[in-house]
Every structure is written in C-alpha cells, then in structure tokens.
Amino acid sequence: MASEEEQSSLLLDPAYARSKSVIHDELRSFRVFLQWCALDHSSPAARAASYTAFLALALAVPAAVTASLRADASLSPASASAVTFNRVATLTASGLAAVSFVTLAVFFRRCGGLRQLLFLDGRLRDDTAFVRRRYERELDRAFRLLAALLVPALCVEAAHKAVFFFSTVRVEPPLPLPHVPWRGVALVATVASWVYRTGVFLLVCVLFRLTCELQILRFEGIYHMFDAEACAAADEIFVEHRRIRTQLLATSHRYRVFIICCLVTITVSQLGALLVALSSKDGKSFANSGDLLVGSSVQLSGFFMCLFGAARITHRAQRIVSIASQWHMRMVSAALHHGKPGVSTSASDIDPVALTAPLLPGAGCDYKSRQALVTYLWHNSGGITLFGFTLDRGLLHTIFAFEMTLVLWILSKAVVLS
C-alpha cells in the first residue's frame, strides 16, 4: 500500500496529470466548444446528434431560407443583387462547412479523439518541460484566436442580416401562417446556421495550426540538443527527429484533402463573386454585398492561417540542416584543437585528412555518426507536403501568382464584354 506522500507525488507527475481520466485538462475549452457546436463524436448518441445538426444547420436551413427570399424593389433598389450575393455566399459557406465536417468526422473515426489528433496521447510526456509549458500556452492562445475570429465576424454578420431581412428583401413563408414573424425566424435561423458553418471551418483551421505549433516547439527542442551544454549524441537527435518526422507525415496525410478542397472551393467562390459583382448594375453597399465581405474575410483568414502554419513548420524543418552542419563543424574543430594544442585556425593550415582521423578514442565513430546524421537531415528536411509538394514559401508564391492570374483574366474578360 503506497503512502499518501507517494500518491501525491504520482499525481504531480506529468504522465498522470495528462491522463484521459482528468476532466479539467488542457483541452477542456475545445471539448466544450465541440459540445456546444454539436461536433462531439465521443459516443453513438453524440455522433447521431452531430450528423443531425449538420444536416439541419449546414444544409436544410440555408436551403430553406434561400428558397424563401424574394427581390422587392419597393424595399431597396438593389434587392435583386442582394439575393444573388446571398446565394453565392451561402453556397460557399455550406461547401466549406461540408468539407470541414467530413474532415472532423474522419479524424474522430480514425484517431479516436482530440488528444490523438493533436499527438498528445502519451507523446507529450516524451518532450521536455520547455515544450510542455510552451504548448499549454499555445492551447490557450489557439482557443482565443478562434474566438477572436468568430465573435467580431458574428457581430458584423448579425447586423448585416438584420438590415438584409427587414429592409432589403422580402421573405415568403413556406406555410401560410399569418401570425408568425417570418423575418425574425429567418434572421435567427440564418445567424445560427452561419455560426455553425463558420465555427466548423475555423475549428479545423485552428486545429491544424495548433498541430503545426506543437511541431515547431519540438523542433526548437531539437535546436537546444545541438547546444554544447546539452551534450546530446547523434543517435538521440536522430530518434527525436524521426519521431517528429513521423508526426509531420501523419499531419500531411490528414489535412492534405482538406487544404486542397478549401483552396478549390474558395477560389471558385471568389471568382464567382467577382463575376456576379461585375455583372451587377446595382450599387454595392453593406446591405446587399455584406455577405460576400464577411464570408470572404473569414474564409481567407482561416485558409491563410493553415498555409502560414504549414510554411512555418516547413522552414523550421529545413533550418535544422544548417544547425546540424554548424554543430558538426564545431565538434570537429573542438576535436582538432583538443588533439593538437596550439593548432592554427586558418583554413590553409588545416589538414583535410586530419578531419577524418580518430584524434581521441571513439572520435572517428562520433565523426561518422554526426556525418550520417547531417546526411539524414539533408534528405529528410521536408515539412508539410501536399501529395509530394512541400508547402513552403515557394508554393505560397505559386498559389498567389495563380490566383492573381485568374483574377486578372476575369477582369480582362469583364472589361472586354462591357
């Protein structure tokens, strides 16, 4: 029977503090958000409620509200264009929500939960105290970022929908019930649907960014292993890098379909919105085109969050080759100076053959281990990939050039047609 002091020491151990049985863990905010947004797949009943909420809020409600909208020139001269803009924005938001919901459902079915998805189930215990402390702060920061993106956009969207339903378009009820305030019902249903669709999309983006931040912290942990004070061996660095490399490959496979589908959906929606805006003769205002403004801002913010997170982790992975080469050179130089006191540091005075000579017992083996590590890192320096294409700044520049070319092509056609 363990004493009370031994039991208390076990509870303070990080391995037990991050057990699945702990209710108030570091993912509590995300679990509450999943429950409130009906995205919890932890049980068959919760999974059925999640699919029901998705069909109702992401598909049925937007389709019903869109079908009941009618243009009314007596309310606003731009009523017809407002209905068109609303349909484009609704279709895009529903498409991204469908992609995000399917992505989450696949994650929970294959991974089992948030801890396995974020590589926290038994893996964070192997990291240093520096990585654990920083990652706990990143968890709080990620949830605040999700709220910072969702809450201001919700306020703007609610204000736009109030103006849209009460002073821009007419709502024809599906049922002849004269005493039902259909404008208010449509307003509440549309705002609730918007919160659900936007929340699902932003949640997946934040989870991807959070996964990238964990890997960035782990790469910083490897950087510290190259310090002279750490005295880490080449095989220890190799094991740690291989662990991170495996998790990067798993992250790339999990999110590559989501990133590509979001890229295609957002590109098509932006080009469609541009065509609709150029073909409309009505004046553009917050009342008729606010849907496109709010929707585009949220969608691009979430998507660029994913791209920048992937680019950051990719460049952290590529930087380790330079750090390892410098570390190897420092070790070789220290071995030369230790073996030959007073040796000159100029490049012309160093014998190339001496670099491979075993100056100390075991020095030749250490040299070969470090050289093999540098070679391994050189050929395994990739980060997040999309079907073999490394998602770095070069790919971001290519995507930007492609999008700009499409926009300029649409503008040239529109100018010619006008």
DAJO-V819494 format. One line per field, one symbol per residue. psi: psi as a letter, one per 40 degrees, with the letter a starting at -180 (. if undefined). burial: I if it has 9 or more other ideal C-beta (glycine too) atoms within 8 Angstrom, else O. A space follows every 10 residues. Layout:
BEGIN
psi = ???
burial = ???
END
This chain:
BEGIN
psi = hiiddddddd dehddddfid ehdgaeeddd ddddddefeh feiddddddd dddddddddd dddddddehh ihdddhdfdd dddddddddd dddddddddd dddddddddd deaddddefe gedddeiidd dddddddddd dddddddddd dddddddddd dddddeedii hhidighdeh gddddddddd dddddddddd dddddddddd dddddddddd ddddeeiddd fiiddddddd dddddddddd ddddeddddd dddddddddd ddddddddeh eiihiddded dddddddddd dddddddddd dddddddddd dddddddddd dddddddddg heiieideeh hddddeigdi hedddddddd ddddddddef eibhigfehh gadddddddd dddddddddd ddddddd.
burial = OOOOOOIOOI OOOOOIIIOO OOOOOOIIII IOIIIOIIII IOOOOIIOII OIIIOIIIIO IIOIIIOIII IIOOIIOIII IIIIIIIIII IIIIIIIIII IOIIIOIIOO OOIIIIIIII OOIIOOIOOI IIOIIIOIII OIIOIIOOII OOIIOIIIOI IIIIIOOIII IOIOOOOOOO OIIOIIIOII IIIIIIIIII IIIIIIIIII IIIIIIIIII IIIIIIOOOO OOOIOIIIOI IOIIIOIIOO IIOIIIOIII IIIOIIIOII IIIIIIIIOI OIOOOOIIII IIIIIIIIII IIIOIIIOII IIIIIIIIII IOIIIIIIOI IIIOIIIOOO OOIOOOOOOI OOOIIOOIIO OOIIOIIOII IIIIOIIOOO IIIIIIOOOI IIOOIIOOIO OOIOOIIOOI IOOIOOOO
END
